[in-house]
């Protein structure tokens, strides 16, 4: 197995302290939003591995290059046959100090269609208005390491109407009336469309009034005031009232499937996703919003956020069940004196330490350390602490 050297992304919404505190290092004062573990071309992890043939000196290499050189060896033939010659998931530490954009992800067919269309129209891959960066879907799972809050899926229209009416803002009344007047799908579609296409100046006044009312009421409305503080005048603040507000405790998780609008507000968590960059934004962002395409992708149905708690097995592995094959996330809480656990598998794995001082093989780990385990390689873990295990279903 290989110890990973990972990149921390300094997105503006990142916490300045959460990731440094986990790693046991001094904060820099700059936001540290995400630490990426995997083989995403945007910021691949790096490993140091002894060469072969005449070149036997250890050399640092990008994990993308290591996998590309021998996909079958690194990923295993079952994973290559099912997902192609690349690691199909990306694992992250995510530390939100401010709200992330309100967003939704396409399903696989939508991603393939959208990517092909933009390629056909020669939209530059780095263009600000480009929507589809690849032809893959992006289901994701977030597991809280600290108290974590955000938005996930639409409320029932009547509940969204009640949330708006409780604020006492006159300009929200037309939206509340629409939510009560139509069947679920039509009501949610009509109101989200109206919010995103409203006159910007009038919407800015509404957001200001919503923020003042939310701050005055407090409680479960406080996050909306916080969002408005970070994104003054942004229509996403009003759109957020259509969604379920969710609070996770450490160890709890959320699965975000295609078409489900969501946003993270604050906290530290372990996130895993299919290896894709496809995001359609609904608000809480200065970035491009493609309203027609967004409305084509969103699933206009009320959903229960479905907080996930891990299912324990006799081996001590606690699995977060999801309906996708590109990733599988589980957790081990290793106890003093317990027998080592053999995690050898025919699929590639990344192990992440979040607490204690466990060992992966001969590698001692501390919080924030991670290792890549090629398919079929021995992977015995022992000691005391918490390890997350990321792999695939192949």
C-alpha positions as CSV (number, residue, x, y, z in Angstrom):
1,X,0.0,0.0,0.0
2,X,1.1,3.6,-0.6
3,X,0.8,6.6,1.7
4,X,-0.9,9.4,-0.1
5,X,0.2,13.0,-0.3
6,X,-2.9,15.1,-0.9
7,X,-3.9,18.6,-2.1
8,X,-6.0,20.9,0.0
9,X,-8.3,23.1,-2.1
10,X,-8.6,26.7,-0.7
11,X,-12.2,27.5,-1.9
12,X,-13.6,30.7,-0.4
13,X,-16.4,28.8,1.5
14,X,-13.9,26.7,3.4
15,X,-13.3,26.7,7.1
16,X,-10.0,28.2,8.2
17,X,-9.6,25.8,11.2
18,X,-11.4,22.5,10.7
19,X,-8.9,20.7,8.5
20,X,-5.9,22.1,10.3
21,X,-7.4,21.0,13.6
22,X,-7.9,17.5,12.3
23,X,-4.4,17.3,10.9
24,X,-2.9,18.8,14.1
25,X,-1.2,21.7,12.3
26,X,-1.4,25.4,12.7
27,X,-4.1,27.2,10.6
28,X,-2.7,29.5,7.9
29,X,-5.5,32.0,8.2
30,X,-6.7,31.0,4.7
31,X,-9.8,28.9,4.0
32,X,-9.1,25.2,3.6
33,X,-12.2,23.7,2.1
34,X,-11.4,20.2,0.7
35,X,-8.6,17.7,0.9
36,X,-8.8,15.4,-2.2
37,X,-7.8,11.8,-2.0
38,X,-7.8,9.9,-5.3
39,X,-7.0,10.2,-8.9
40,X,-9.0,13.2,-10.1
41,X,-6.9,15.0,-12.8
42,X,-7.7,18.3,-11.2
43,X,-5.6,17.4,-8.1
44,X,-4.4,13.8,-8.0
45,X,-2.9,12.4,-4.9
46,X,0.8,11.6,-5.1
47,X,2.6,8.5,-3.9
48,X,6.3,7.5,-3.5
49,X,6.9,4.1,-4.9
50,X,10.1,2.2,-5.7
51,X,10.8,2.0,-9.5
52,X,11.4,-1.2,-11.5
53,X,14.1,-2.5,-13.8
54,X,17.2,-0.3,-13.8
55,X,15.4,2.5,-12.0
56,X,14.9,1.3,-8.4
57,X,15.1,4.6,-6.6
58,X,11.8,5.7,-4.9
59,X,10.1,8.3,-7.0
60,X,7.1,10.5,-6.3
61,X,4.3,10.0,-8.9
62,X,0.8,11.2,-9.4
63,X,-1.7,8.4,-8.7
64,X,-3.3,9.2,-12.1
65,X,0.0,8.2,-13.8
66,X,0.5,5.1,-11.6
67,X,-3.0,3.9,-12.5
68,X,-2.7,4.8,-16.2
69,X,0.6,2.8,-16.4
70,X,-1.2,-0.5,-15.4
71,X,-4.9,-0.2,-14.7
72,X,-5.5,-3.9,-14.3
73,X,-2.9,-4.2,-11.6
74,X,-3.8,-1.1,-9.6
75,X,-7.6,-1.3,-10.0
76,X,-8.2,-5.0,-10.6
77,X,-9.8,-6.4,-13.8
78,X,-13.4,-6.4,-12.4
79,X,-13.2,-2.6,-11.7
80,X,-11.6,-1.8,-15.1
81,X,-14.2,-3.9,-17.0
82,X,-17.0,-2.2,-15.1
83,X,-15.8,1.4,-14.8
84,X,-12.9,1.8,-17.3
85,X,-9.2,2.4,-16.6
86,X,-9.6,5.0,-13.9
87,X,-10.4,5.2,-10.2
88,X,-14.2,5.7,-10.2
89,X,-14.5,7.6,-7.0
90,X,-13.0,10.7,-5.3
91,X,-12.7,10.8,-1.5
92,X,-12.5,14.1,0.4
93,X,-12.3,15.8,3.7
94,X,-14.8,18.6,3.3
95,X,-14.8,21.6,5.8
96,X,-17.5,24.2,5.2
97,X,-17.2,27.5,7.0
98,X,-19.8,29.2,4.8
99,X,-22.6,27.8,2.6
100,X,-21.7,26.0,-0.6
101,X,-23.7,26.7,-3.7
102,X,-27.3,25.3,-4.0
103,X,-26.8,22.6,-6.6
104,X,-28.0,19.5,-8.4
105,X,-26.2,16.7,-10.4
106,X,-27.3,15.0,-13.6
107,X,-27.9,11.3,-13.9
108,X,-25.6,9.3,-16.2
109,X,-27.7,9.6,-19.4
110,X,-28.2,13.3,-18.8
111,X,-24.4,13.8,-18.3
112,X,-23.5,11.9,-21.4
113,X,-26.1,13.8,-23.5
114,X,-25.1,17.2,-22.0
115,X,-21.4,16.6,-22.5
116,X,-21.8,15.5,-26.1
117,X,-23.9,18.5,-26.8
118,X,-21.4,21.0,-25.4
119,X,-18.5,19.2,-27.2
120,X,-20.5,19.4,-30.5
121,X,-21.0,23.1,-29.9
122,X,-17.3,23.5,-29.2
123,X,-17.9,25.1,-25.8
124,X,-14.4,25.4,-24.2
125,X,-14.0,23.0,-21.3
126,X,-12.9,25.9,-19.0
127,X,-15.5,28.4,-20.1
128,X,-17.4,29.9,-17.2
129,X,-20.8,29.0,-18.8
130,X,-19.7,25.4,-19.5
131,X,-22.0,23.0,-17.6
132,X,-20.8,19.5,-18.3
133,X,-17.1,19.0,-17.7
134,X,-17.3,15.2,-18.3
135,X,-19.8,12.5,-19.3
136,X,-20.2,11.0,-15.9
137,X,-22.8,11.3,-13.2
138,X,-21.9,12.5,-9.6
139,X,-23.9,10.8,-6.9
140,X,-22.3,11.6,-3.5
141,X,-22.3,10.8,0.2
142,X,-21.3,13.1,3.1
143,X,-20.6,11.6,6.5
144,X,-20.3,14.1,9.4
145,X,-17.2,14.2,11.6
146,X,-18.6,17.2,13.5
147,X,-22.1,18.6,13.7
148,X,-23.0,19.3,10.1
149,X,-25.9,21.1,8.5
150,X,-27.3,21.7,5.1
151,X,-30.2,21.3,2.7
152,X,-31.3,18.1,1.0
153,X,-34.3,17.6,-1.3
154,X,-37.6,19.4,-1.6
155,X,-40.0,19.8,1.3
156,X,-43.7,19.0,0.6
157,X,-45.2,22.1,-1.0
158,X,-47.5,22.9,1.9
159,X,-44.5,22.7,4.3
160,X,-42.5,25.1,2.1
161,X,-45.5,27.4,2.0
162,X,-45.7,27.4,5.8
163,X,-42.0,28.2,6.0
164,X,-42.4,31.2,3.8
165,X,-45.5,32.4,5.5
166,X,-43.9,32.3,8.9
167,X,-41.4,34.9,7.8
168,X,-44.1,37.5,7.3
169,X,-42.5,38.8,4.1
170,X,-45.2,40.1,1.7
171,X,-43.2,39.4,-1.5
172,X,-43.1,35.7,-0.6
173,X,-46.9,35.4,-0.6
174,X,-47.3,34.7,-4.3
175,X,-44.8,31.8,-4.0
176,X,-46.7,30.4,-1.0
177,X,-50.0,30.7,-2.9
178,X,-48.6,28.8,-5.9
179,X,-47.3,26.1,-3.6
180,X,-50.8,25.6,-2.1
181,X,-52.6,25.9,-5.5
182,X,-51.0,23.1,-7.6
183,X,-50.1,19.5,-7.5
184,X,-46.6,18.7,-6.0
185,X,-44.5,18.5,-9.2
186,X,-46.2,21.5,-10.9
187,X,-46.0,23.6,-7.7
188,X,-42.3,23.0,-7.1
189,X,-41.4,23.5,-10.7
190,X,-43.5,26.7,-11.1
191,X,-42.1,28.3,-7.9
192,X,-38.5,27.5,-8.4
193,X,-38.8,28.8,-12.0
194,X,-40.4,32.0,-10.7
195,X,-37.7,32.5,-8.1
196,X,-34.8,32.0,-10.5
197,X,-36.3,34.2,-13.2
198,X,-37.5,37.0,-11.0
199,X,-36.4,40.6,-11.5
200,X,-32.9,40.8,-9.8
201,X,-33.6,44.1,-8.1
202,X,-37.0,43.0,-6.7
203,X,-35.4,39.6,-5.6
204,X,-32.6,41.5,-3.8
205,X,-35.3,43.4,-1.8
206,X,-37.0,40.1,-1.0
207,X,-33.8,38.5,0.1
208,X,-33.0,41.4,2.4
209,X,-36.4,41.1,4.0
210,X,-36.1,37.3,4.3
211,X,-32.7,37.7,6.0
212,X,-34.0,40.3,8.5
213,X,-37.0,38.1,9.4
214,X,-34.9,34.9,9.6
215,X,-32.5,36.6,12.0
216,X,-35.3,37.9,14.1
217,X,-37.0,34.5,14.4
218,X,-33.8,32.6,14.8
219,X,-33.8,28.8,15.5
220,X,-34.2,26.8,12.4
221,X,-34.4,30.0,10.3
222,X,-30.9,31.2,11.4
223,X,-29.1,29.3,8.6
224,X,-31.1,31.3,6.0
225,X,-30.0,34.6,7.6
226,X,-26.4,33.2,7.5
227,X,-26.8,32.3,3.8
228,X,-28.1,35.8,3.0
229,X,-25.1,37.3,4.9
230,X,-22.7,35.4,2.6
231,X,-24.8,35.9,-0.6
232,X,-26.7,39.2,-0.3
233,X,-29.5,39.5,-2.8
234,X,-29.0,36.0,-4.1
235,X,-32.2,34.2,-5.3
236,X,-30.8,31.0,-3.8
237,X,-31.7,32.2,-0.3
238,X,-35.4,32.1,-1.3
239,X,-35.0,28.9,-3.3
240,X,-33.5,27.3,-0.1
241,X,-36.8,27.7,1.7
242,X,-38.2,25.1,-0.7
243,X,-35.7,22.5,0.7
244,X,-35.4,20.3,3.8
245,X,-33.0,21.7,6.4
246,X,-31.0,18.8,7.8
247,X,-28.6,18.6,10.8
248,X,-26.3,15.7,11.1
249,X,-24.5,14.4,14.2
250,X,-21.0,12.8,13.9
251,X,-21.3,9.4,12.2
252,X,-24.5,10.3,10.4
253,X,-24.6,10.7,6.6
254,X,-26.6,11.9,3.7
255,X,-26.7,10.4,0.2
256,X,-27.3,12.9,-2.7
257,X,-28.7,11.2,-5.8
258,X,-29.1,12.7,-9.3
259,X,-31.7,15.4,-9.6
260,X,-31.9,16.2,-5.9
261,X,-31.1,19.9,-5.0
262,X,-28.8,20.3,-2.0
263,X,-26.3,22.5,-0.3
264,X,-24.0,22.2,2.6
265,X,-24.0,25.0,5.2
266,X,-21.3,24.2,7.8
267,X,-19.2,21.4,9.4
268,X,-16.5,18.9,8.8
269,X,-17.2,15.6,7.0
270,X,-15.9,12.8,4.9
271,X,-17.3,13.0,1.4
272,X,-17.2,10.4,-1.4
273,X,-18.5,10.8,-4.9
274,X,-18.3,9.4,-8.4
275,X,-15.3,10.9,-10.2
276,X,-17.1,13.8,-11.9
277,X,-17.2,17.6,-12.0
278,X,-20.8,18.0,-13.3
279,X,-22.6,20.6,-11.2
280,X,-25.7,22.6,-12.1
281,X,-26.1,25.5,-9.7
282,X,-29.4,27.0,-8.4
283,X,-28.1,29.8,-6.3
284,X,-25.8,30.9,-3.4
285,X,-23.0,31.4,-5.9
286,X,-21.5,34.1,-8.1
287,X,-21.0,31.4,-10.8
288,X,-23.1,30.8,-13.9
289,X,-26.6,29.5,-13.5
290,X,-28.1,27.8,-16.6
291,X,-31.8,28.0,-15.6
292,X,-33.3,26.0,-18.6
293,X,-30.8,23.2,-18.2
294,X,-31.2,23.2,-14.4
295,X,-35.0,22.9,-14.7
296,X,-34.5,19.9,-17.1
297,X,-32.3,18.1,-14.6
298,X,-34.0,18.8,-11.2
299,X,-36.4,16.1,-9.9
300,X,-39.5,18.1,-8.8
301,X,-40.6,15.7,-6.0
302,X,-40.7,16.1,-2.3
303,X,-38.3,13.7,-0.6
304,X,-37.3,12.6,2.9
305,X,-33.6,13.5,3.4
306,X,-33.1,9.9,4.7
307,X,-30.3,10.4,7.3
308,X,-28.0,7.3,7.0
309,X,-26.5,5.5,10.0
310,X,-23.9,2.8,9.3
311,X,-24.9,-0.9,9.5
312,X,-22.4,-2.9,11.6
313,X,-21.1,-6.3,10.4
314,X,-19.4,-9.1,12.5
315,X,-16.0,-8.0,11.3
316,X,-16.5,-4.5,12.8
317,X,-17.0,-2.8,9.5
318,X,-19.8,-0.2,9.6
319,X,-21.2,0.3,6.1
320,X,-23.1,3.3,4.7
321,X,-25.5,1.6,2.2
322,X,-26.0,3.5,-1.1
323,X,-27.6,2.5,-4.4
324,X,-24.5,3.1,-6.5
325,X,-21.5,1.0,-7.5
326,X,-18.9,3.7,-8.1
327,X,-18.2,4.0,-4.4
328,X,-18.7,2.1,-1.2
329,X,-17.9,3.9,2.1
330,X,-17.5,2.2,5.5
331,X,-15.9,2.9,8.9
332,X,-13.9,1.0,11.4
333,X,-13.6,2.0,15.1
334,X,-10.5,0.0,16.1
335,X,-10.3,-0.9,19.8
336,X,-7.2,-1.4,22.0
337,X,-6.1,-5.1,22.0
338,X,-8.5,-6.1,19.2
339,X,-7.2,-8.6,16.6
340,X,-6.0,-7.0,13.3
341,X,-8.6,-6.8,10.5
342,X,-7.7,-8.0,7.0
343,X,-9.2,-5.7,4.4
344,X,-7.7,-7.3,1.3
345,X,-10.0,-7.0,-1.7
346,X,-10.1,-7.5,-5.4
347,X,-10.9,-3.8,-5.8
348,X,-8.9,-0.6,-5.2
349,X,-9.2,1.0,-1.8
350,X,-8.3,4.3,0.0
351,X,-8.1,4.2,3.8
352,X,-8.4,7.5,5.7
353,X,-7.6,7.9,9.4
354,X,-9.8,10.5,11.2
355,X,-9.0,9.7,14.9
356,X,-6.4,7.8,17.0
357,X,-3.2,6.2,15.8
358,X,-4.0,3.0,13.9
359,X,-1.7,1.1,11.5
360,X,-2.3,0.1,8.0
361,X,0.2,-2.7,7.3
362,X,3.4,-1.3,8.6
363,X,2.3,2.4,8.1
364,X,1.5,4.3,11.3
365,X,-1.3,6.7,10.7
366,X,-2.5,9.9,12.5
367,X,-5.7,11.9,11.7
368,X,-5.7,13.1,8.1
369,X,-3.3,10.4,6.9
370,X,-4.5,8.2,4.0
371,X,-3.2,5.3,2.0
372,X,-4.0,3.7,-1.4
373,X,-4.3,0.0,-1.5
374,X,-4.1,-1.6,-5.0
375,X,-6.5,-4.3,-5.9
376,X,-5.6,-7.7,-4.4
377,X,-2.9,-6.3,-2.1
378,X,-2.7,-7.2,1.6
379,X,-4.4,-4.6,3.7
380,X,-4.3,-5.4,7.4
381,X,-5.3,-2.7,9.9
382,X,-4.7,-2.7,13.6
383,X,-4.2,-0.4,16.6
384,X,-6.6,2.1,18.0
385,X,-8.6,4.8,16.1
386,X,-11.1,5.4,13.4
387,X,-10.6,4.5,9.7
388,X,-12.8,5.2,6.8
389,X,-12.6,2.7,3.9
390,X,-13.5,3.8,0.4
391,X,-13.7,1.2,-2.4
392,X,-16.1,0.2,-5.3
393,X,-18.7,-2.5,-6.0
394,X,-17.4,-4.5,-8.9
